[in-house]
Amino acid sequence: MAMKNPYQTYQQNSVETASPGELTLMLYSGCIKFIRQAKEDIKANNIQMKNTNILKAEAIIHELMVTLKMELPVAKDMMRMYDYMYRRLAEANAKNDIDILIEIEGYAIEFRDTWKQVIQEVRKQKYQDGQA
C-alpha cells in the first residue's frame, strides 16, 4: 500500500472542507499563481509551460464563470469581467505578451483581496452574532 504525500492529503482535505467562499478564494489564488508562472515561462522562453499555465488560469476563470450566481445583481458585471479576463488570457497566450498577463494578474489580485475581505467580514459578523 503506497503512502500518500502528506501535502497532497492536506490540500485535498482543505478543498473538501472549505466553504464556497473559501473555494472561490482558492480559485483566485490559483489563477494568480498560474499567471505568475506563465510570466516566468515567457521570460525563460519555455513556451510549452507558458501555454500550460495560461490554460490552467483560463480553466479557473471558466470555473468562476460557470459557478457565478446570475440572480445576484453584481453577477452580470462579474461575468463581463471574467469574459474579458478569459479573452485576454487567450490573447496573451497567442502573443506571448507579459503585459497582458500583468493586467489580468492585477484584476485577479483585486478580486482575491476583495473576496478575502468579504469572508473576513462574514466571519466577524457571525462571531459577533454568536454563531461562531
C-alpha positions, 0 to 999 in steps of 0.5 A, a space after each residue: 500500500 503506497 503512502 500518500 504525500 502528506 501535502 497532497 492529503 492536506 490540500 485535498 482535505 482543505 478543498 473538501 472542507 472549505 466553504 464556497 467562499 473559501 473555494 472561490 478564494 482558492 480559485 483566485 489564488 490559483 489563477 494568480 499563481 498560474 499567471 505568475 508562472 506563465 510570466 516566468 515561462 515567457 521570460 525563460 522562453 519555455 513556451 510549452 509551460 507558458 501555454 500550460 499555465 495560461 490554460 490552467 488560469 483560463 480553466 479557473 476563470 471558466 470555473 468562476 464563470 460557470 459557478 457565478 450566481 446570475 440572480 445576484 445583481 453584481 453577477 452580470 458585471 462579474 461575468 463581463 469581467 471574467 469574459 474579458 479576463 478569459 479573452 485576454 488570457 487567450 490573447 496573451 497566450 497567442 502573443 506571448 505578451 507579459 503585459 497582458 498577463 500583468 493586467 489580468 494578474 492585477 484584476 485577479 489580485 483585486 478580486 482575491 483581496 476583495 473576496 478575502 475581505 468579504 469572508 473576513 467580514 462574514 466571519 466577524 459578523 457571525 462571531 459577533 452574532 454568536 454563531 461562531 
